[in-house]
Amino acid sequence: MRVPLPKLRELVEAIRAVVKGPFTSKFPARVDSVHPNFRGILKFREERCICCGACSKVCPTDARELILDKDKGVMRNVHYADHCIYCAQCVKGCPTEAIYHTSEFDLSRTERGGWETFVEKEVAYCEICGAPFATKAQLLHIAHKVGDLVNANPTLLLALYEHLGIAEPAPRPEATLPYRSGTMRILCPDCRRKVYMTEEWGY
């Protein structure tokens, strides 16, 4: 039986492998560089996140979730990396650039769980109904964003003053408030509308 001779191309590749070493990479002992635009593992910039929920709204795979923890009084922004498809919609939709792609691409693990990462921010409560409606970090972000126009919104103004230590939260009213005294409070949108409608029109 005639044994087929190796082709010239295979001989060249064999010689090149002997001289320059194997073509395969030495991962994970040595990690090759990646492109600057590579979409690697997502991480938080915790100091920038305001837990506004914009990232969870645009995520197509429900890899992000906003959870209210009433016991701790915080809003938790959770990222489930095992559901993520790295489409970068959350990166584009974040108003504070709190989410970014890293160059990390090794997602292999022996356990299935443990992929969740999260950020927690203190919740702001309405001073009339007591309902949580935003985070204090979100109110401060909007207050700084609008600049001098913050004076037109008592909720933003008082949140900023409390952060600066020149105002204190008002106690929840036990009875009907006097005329216009309910406006200078940190209120949720529903209570703000009710207060304005009641004081302006008597509804």
C-alpha positions as CSV (number, residue, x, y, z in Angstrom):
1,M,0.0,0.0,0.0
2,R,1.3,3.4,-1.0
3,V,1.7,5.9,1.9
4,P,0.7,9.5,0.8
5,L,3.5,12.0,1.1
6,P,3.0,15.1,3.1
7,K,2.1,18.2,1.2
8,L,4.5,21.1,0.8
9,R,2.3,23.4,2.9
10,E,2.2,21.0,5.8
11,L,6.0,20.7,5.7
12,V,6.3,24.5,5.8
13,E,3.9,24.7,8.8
14,A,5.8,22.0,10.6
15,I,9.1,23.7,10.1
16,R,7.6,27.0,11.2
17,A,6.2,25.4,14.4
18,V,9.7,24.0,15.2
19,V,11.4,27.3,14.8
20,K,8.8,29.8,16.2
21,G,6.9,27.5,18.5
22,P,3.2,26.4,18.4
23,F,0.6,28.6,17.0
24,T,-1.9,28.2,19.8
25,S,-1.9,30.7,22.6
26,K,-0.8,30.0,26.2
27,F,-4.0,31.1,27.8
28,P,-4.6,31.2,30.8
29,A,-0.9,31.4,31.7
30,R,-0.6,34.3,29.3
31,V,-3.5,36.4,28.2
32,D,-3.4,38.0,24.8
33,S,-4.3,41.6,24.3
34,V,-7.8,42.5,23.1
35,H,-9.1,45.3,20.9
36,P,-9.8,48.6,22.8
37,N,-13.5,48.4,21.8
38,F,-13.9,44.8,23.1
39,R,-17.0,44.3,25.2
40,G,-15.8,42.5,28.2
41,I,-17.3,41.9,31.6
42,L,-19.4,44.8,32.8
43,K,-18.7,46.6,36.0
44,F,-20.1,49.5,38.1
45,R,-18.5,52.7,39.1
46,E,-20.3,52.7,42.4
47,E,-19.6,56.3,43.2
48,R,-21.4,57.4,40.0
49,C,-24.4,55.0,40.1
50,I,-27.7,56.7,41.3
51,C,-29.9,53.6,41.0
52,C,-32.3,55.4,38.6
53,G,-33.2,52.2,36.8
54,A,-32.4,53.4,33.3
55,C,-30.1,50.4,32.6
56,S,-32.9,47.9,33.6
57,K,-35.3,49.6,31.3
58,V,-33.2,49.2,28.2
59,C,-31.8,45.7,28.9
60,P,-33.2,43.3,26.4
61,T,-32.4,40.1,28.4
62,D,-33.5,41.3,31.9
63,A,-29.9,41.0,33.0
64,R,-30.4,44.1,35.2
65,E,-33.0,44.7,37.9
66,L,-33.9,47.4,40.4
67,I,-34.9,46.1,43.8
68,L,-36.3,48.1,46.7
69,D,-35.0,46.8,50.1
70,K,-37.5,48.2,52.6
71,D,-35.7,46.7,55.6
72,K,-32.4,48.5,54.8
73,G,-34.0,51.5,53.2
74,V,-32.0,51.2,50.0
75,M,-32.5,50.7,46.3
76,R,-30.4,47.9,44.8
77,N,-29.2,47.9,41.2
78,V,-28.4,44.3,40.3
79,H,-26.5,43.0,37.3
80,Y,-26.9,39.3,36.5
81,A,-23.8,38.6,34.3
82,D,-25.0,35.1,33.4
83,H,-28.0,36.7,31.6
84,C,-26.0,39.4,29.9
85,I,-25.3,39.4,26.1
86,Y,-23.0,42.4,26.3
87,C,-25.0,44.5,23.9
88,A,-23.9,47.7,25.7
89,Q,-27.4,49.2,25.8
90,C,-27.0,49.8,29.6
91,V,-23.7,51.5,29.0
92,K,-25.3,53.9,26.4
93,G,-28.4,54.4,28.5
94,C,-26.7,55.2,31.8
95,P,-27.0,59.0,32.5
96,T,-24.0,59.1,34.8
97,E,-21.6,56.7,32.9
98,A,-21.7,54.4,35.9
99,I,-21.4,51.2,33.8
100,Y,-18.4,50.3,31.7
101,H,-17.0,47.4,29.8
102,T,-13.7,45.9,31.0
103,S,-11.2,43.9,28.9
104,E,-11.9,40.8,30.9
105,F,-13.3,37.9,28.9
106,D,-12.7,34.8,30.9
107,L,-16.2,33.7,32.1
108,S,-15.4,30.1,32.9
109,R,-16.3,28.9,36.4
110,T,-16.9,25.6,38.2
111,E,-20.1,26.9,40.0
112,R,-23.2,28.2,38.2
113,G,-24.1,30.9,40.7
114,G,-22.3,33.9,42.1
115,W,-22.5,36.1,39.0
116,E,-24.5,38.9,40.6
117,T,-23.0,42.3,41.2
118,F,-24.9,45.2,42.7
119,V,-24.9,48.8,44.0
120,E,-27.0,50.1,46.8
121,K,-28.2,53.7,47.3
122,E,-30.3,55.3,50.1
123,V,-33.9,55.8,49.3
124,A,-35.8,59.1,49.5
125,Y,-39.3,58.9,51.1
126,C,-42.2,61.2,50.5
127,E,-42.9,63.3,53.6
128,I,-46.6,63.0,53.2
129,C,-47.5,59.5,52.1
130,G,-44.2,57.9,53.2
131,A,-43.7,56.0,49.9
132,P,-40.2,55.6,48.4
133,F,-40.1,57.3,45.0
134,A,-36.4,57.8,44.2
135,T,-32.9,57.6,45.6
136,K,-31.3,60.5,47.3
137,A,-28.4,60.2,44.9
138,Q,-30.8,60.5,41.9
139,L,-32.4,63.7,43.4
140,L,-28.9,65.2,44.0
141,H,-27.8,64.3,40.4
142,I,-30.9,66.1,39.0
143,A,-30.4,69.0,41.3
144,H,-26.9,69.6,40.1
145,K,-27.9,68.9,36.5
146,V,-30.6,71.7,36.4
147,G,-28.4,74.3,38.2
148,D,-30.2,77.4,39.3
149,L,-33.5,76.0,38.2
150,V,-33.4,73.8,41.3
151,N,-35.1,76.7,43.1
152,A,-38.3,76.0,41.1
153,N,-38.6,72.4,42.5
154,P,-38.9,72.2,46.3
155,T,-38.2,68.4,46.4
156,L,-34.8,68.9,44.6
157,L,-34.0,72.0,46.6
158,L,-34.7,70.4,50.0
159,A,-32.8,67.2,49.0
160,L,-29.8,69.4,48.1
161,Y,-30.1,71.4,51.3
162,E,-30.3,68.2,53.4
163,H,-27.2,66.9,51.7
164,L,-25.4,70.1,52.5
165,G,-26.6,69.9,56.1
166,I,-28.6,73.2,56.1
167,A,-32.0,71.6,56.2
168,E,-33.7,68.7,58.1
169,P,-36.4,66.3,56.9
170,A,-39.8,67.5,57.9
171,P,-41.9,65.1,60.1
172,R,-44.9,63.4,58.5
173,P,-48.0,65.6,59.1
174,E,-50.6,64.1,61.4
175,A,-53.4,66.4,60.1
176,T,-54.2,68.7,57.2
177,L,-51.5,71.1,56.5
178,P,-52.1,74.9,56.5
179,Y,-52.3,76.7,53.2
180,R,-49.1,76.4,51.1
181,S,-47.1,74.7,53.9
182,G,-47.2,71.4,52.1
183,T,-45.3,72.6,49.1
184,M,-41.9,73.0,50.9
185,R,-41.5,69.3,51.5
186,I,-39.8,66.4,49.8
187,L,-42.8,64.8,48.0
188,C,-43.4,62.1,45.5
189,P,-44.9,63.2,42.2
190,D,-48.5,62.1,43.2
191,C,-48.4,64.0,46.5
192,R,-46.8,67.0,44.8
193,R,-49.7,67.1,42.3
194,K,-52.3,66.7,45.0
195,V,-50.8,69.5,47.1
196,Y,-50.7,71.9,44.3
197,M,-54.2,71.1,43.1
198,T,-55.6,71.4,46.6
199,E,-53.9,74.7,47.5
200,E,-54.4,76.3,44.1
201,W,-57.9,75.1,43.2
202,G,-59.3,73.7,46.4
203,Y,-59.9,70.2,44.9
